[in-house]
Amino acid sequence: MKHILVTGATGQLGKEVVNALLKQTPAGAISVLVRDAAKAADLKAKGVDIRVGSYDDEASLVNAFKGIDSLYFVSGSDIANRSRQHENVVKAAKEAQVKHVVYTSFQRRNETASSPVAAVSAGHLVAEEALKKSGLAYTILKHGLYMDMLPVFLGEKILESGQIYQPAGDGKTAYTLRKDLAEAGAAILTTEGHENKTYEAYAGTTYSYPEIAKIMGSISGREISYVSPTADEYINTLTGAGMPMEYARMFAGFGEAIRQGEFADTSNFIETILGRKPVTAEEYLKEIYKAS
Ligand SMILES: NC(=O)c1ccc[n+]([C@@H]2O[C@H](COP(=O)([O-])OP(=O)(O)OC[C@H]3O[C@@H](n4cnc5c(N)ncnc54)[C@H](OP(=O)(O)O)[C@@H]3O)[C@@H](O)[C@H]2O)c1
């Protein structure tokens, strides 16, 4: 039986991938890469093999990847350092003779430095290029913007304030639920024919903030308005409320990218891979805000 290793398994996506795999694969055929074994005690209790290593330490990765056929490689969360980390993961996979690497990249139209999210995309582009050059069999999943990010973009006080405040104009986004992406990833790992393919891994429906405001209004029974400030106004508001400049700029970059339609393409990927429709924003937001 094929032996699979999932990185980032103490994080939200990786954990969902392991849970989806456990529904169809014996725990003995699943390993995870973690930085802190204590955070993976629940997985260990389920019989999953725990391997400790860090994207910053190539030797630890080579050791962890020994005997692995398929690697589910979760992109790193350290935006400033992940290009180098991603190169380490690809080099280690090659050295350990992993047979197939499935990488979690991201949806985009603009791959140039003019992209408002260029800092975020840089590490993904490096990983994709390193994989393609490595000679390893790869599958690149161009993940859509997580639908799970919507409550973050809407803000904790959305129902009190009754206002969505995002510098995104009427730009549309194919928000995709993290759990749908995890289930699709598990399906890719356990079926054949995905080598050297790049998949547009996002939903088939797009939403603008005016549409999200309407959905939120119907869920809450309250009037929810939408204000789209300029990027500068938005950054001033966030930093004025205490957010560090670095984060305010990153959030503004996502707003501007949405305004420019960076995530507006749609795909039937989830439906094709899972044989069911992806979760919609209406369904997701209702679930999140039903008790409010
Ligand atoms: N498409 C989107 O909208 C979107 C949104 C957010 C993030 N992302 C990307 O998707 C990835 C997965 O998302 P998520 O929600 O699962 O993020 P998450 O909950 O923050 O999980 C990130 C995982 O990566 C691990 N990790 C980080 N740096 C590492 C390193 N140097 N060496 C080994 N492991 C490392 C973390 O380990 P620890 O538990 O030890 O910290 C954690 O398990 C993120 O890392 C990010 O690249 C995409």
Ligand as a Chemical Component Dictionary entry (heavy atoms), coordinates in Angstrom:
data_LIG
# 
_chem_comp.id                   LIG 
_chem_comp.type                 NON-POLYMER 
_chem_comp.pdbx_formal_charge   0 
_chem_comp.three_letter_code    LIG 
# 
loop_
_chem_comp_atom.comp_id 
_chem_comp_atom.atom_id 
_chem_comp_atom.alt_atom_id 
_chem_comp_atom.type_symbol 
_chem_comp_atom.charge 
_chem_comp_atom.model_Cartn_x 
_chem_comp_atom.model_Cartn_y 
_chem_comp_atom.model_Cartn_z 
_chem_comp_atom.pdbx_ordinal 
LIG N1  N1  N 0  -6.053 29.917 0.302  1  
LIG C1  C1  C 0  -6.197 30.682 1.386  2  
LIG O1  O1  O 0  -7.143 31.482 1.514  3  
LIG C2  C2  C 0  -5.221 30.568 2.499  4  
LIG C3  C3  C 0  -5.471 31.231 3.712  5  
LIG C4  C4  C 0  -4.565 31.088 4.746  6  
LIG C5  C5  C 0  -3.427 30.328 4.573  7  
LIG N2  N2  N 1  -3.194 29.698 3.377  8  
LIG C6  C6  C 0  -2.004 28.854 3.139  9  
LIG O2  O2  O 0  -2.407 27.498 3.331  10 
LIG C7  C7  C 0  -1.608 26.902 4.356  11 
LIG C8  C8  C 0  -2.503 26.005 5.192  12 
LIG O3  O3  O 0  -3.517 26.803 5.769  13 
LIG P1  P1  P 0  -3.997 26.536 7.262  14 
LIG O4  O4  O 0  -5.235 27.296 7.428  15 
LIG O5  O5  O -1 -3.955 25.088 7.570  16 
LIG O6  O6  O 0  -2.813 27.250 8.084  17 
LIG P2  P2  P 0  -2.374 26.962 9.578  18 
LIG O7  O7  O 0  -3.547 26.478 10.374 19 
LIG O8  O8  O 0  -1.648 28.174 10.042 20 
LIG O9  O9  O 0  -1.353 25.731 9.463  21 
LIG C9  C9  C 0  -0.063 25.886 8.932  22 
LIG C10 C10 C 0  0.672  24.592 9.191  23 
LIG O10 O10 O 0  1.984  24.694 8.620  24 
LIG C11 C11 C 0  2.938  24.299 9.606  25 
LIG N3  N3  N 0  4.188  25.011 9.401  26 
LIG C12 C12 C 0  4.387  26.351 9.327  27 
LIG N4  N4  N 0  5.691  26.628 9.196  28 
LIG C13 C13 C 0  6.340  25.428 9.204  29 
LIG C14 C14 C 0  7.696  25.051 9.142  30 
LIG N5  N5  N 0  8.681  25.970 9.076  31 
LIG N6  N6  N 0  8.006  23.734 9.159  32 
LIG C15 C15 C 0  7.032  22.789 9.244  33 
LIG N7  N7  N 0  5.712  23.091 9.340  34 
LIG C16 C16 C 0  5.378  24.389 9.319  35 
LIG C17 C17 C 0  2.311  24.721 10.926 36 
LIG O11 O11 O 0  2.935  24.021 11.989 37 
LIG P3  P3  P 0  2.767  24.506 13.530 38 
LIG O12 O12 O 0  1.467  23.922 14.000 39 
LIG O13 O13 O 0  3.968  23.940 14.201 40 
LIG O14 O14 O 0  2.734  26.017 13.534 41 
LIG C18 C18 C 0  0.870  24.292 10.690 42 
LIG O15 O15 O 0  0.719  22.915 10.911 43 
LIG C19 C19 C 0  -0.994 28.064 5.132  44 
LIG O16 O16 O 0  0.227  27.665 5.706  45 
LIG C20 C20 C 0  -0.828 29.121 4.050  46 
LIG O17 O17 O 0  0.352  28.895 3.304  47 
LIG C21 C21 C 0  -4.085 29.779 2.360  48 
# 
loop_
_chem_comp_bond.comp_id 
_chem_comp_bond.atom_id_1 
_chem_comp_bond.atom_id_2 
_chem_comp_bond.value_order 
_chem_comp_bond.pdbx_ordinal 
LIG N1  C1  SING 1  
LIG C1  O1  DOUB 2  
LIG C1  C2  SING 3  
LIG C2  C3  SING 4  
LIG C2  C21 DOUB 5  
LIG C3  C4  DOUB 6  
LIG C4  C5  SING 7  
LIG C5  N2  DOUB 8  
LIG N2  C6  SING 9  
LIG N2  C21 SING 10 
LIG C6  O2  SING 11 
LIG C6  C20 SING 12 
LIG O2  C7  SING 13 
LIG C7  C8  SING 14 
LIG C7  C19 SING 15 
LIG C8  O3  SING 16 
LIG O3  P1  SING 17 
LIG P1  O4  DOUB 18 
LIG P1  O5  SING 19 
LIG P1  O6  SING 20 
LIG O6  P2  SING 21 
LIG P2  O7  DOUB 22 
LIG P2  O8  SING 23 
LIG P2  O9  SING 24 
LIG O9  C9  SING 25 
LIG C9  C10 SING 26 
LIG C10 O10 SING 27 
LIG C10 C18 SING 28 
LIG O10 C11 SING 29 
LIG C11 N3  SING 30 
LIG C11 C17 SING 31 
LIG N3  C12 SING 32 
LIG N3  C16 SING 33 
LIG C12 N4  DOUB 34 
LIG N4  C13 SING 35 
LIG C13 C14 SING 36 
LIG C13 C16 DOUB 37 
LIG C14 N5  SING 38 
LIG C14 N6  DOUB 39 
LIG N6  C15 SING 40 
LIG C15 N7  DOUB 41 
LIG N7  C16 SING 42 
LIG C17 O11 SING 43 
LIG C17 C18 SING 44 
LIG O11 P3  SING 45 
LIG P3  O12 DOUB 46 
LIG P3  O13 SING 47 
LIG P3  O14 SING 48 
LIG C18 O15 SING 49 
LIG C19 O16 SING 50 
LIG C19 C20 SING 51 
LIG C20 O17 SING 52 
# 
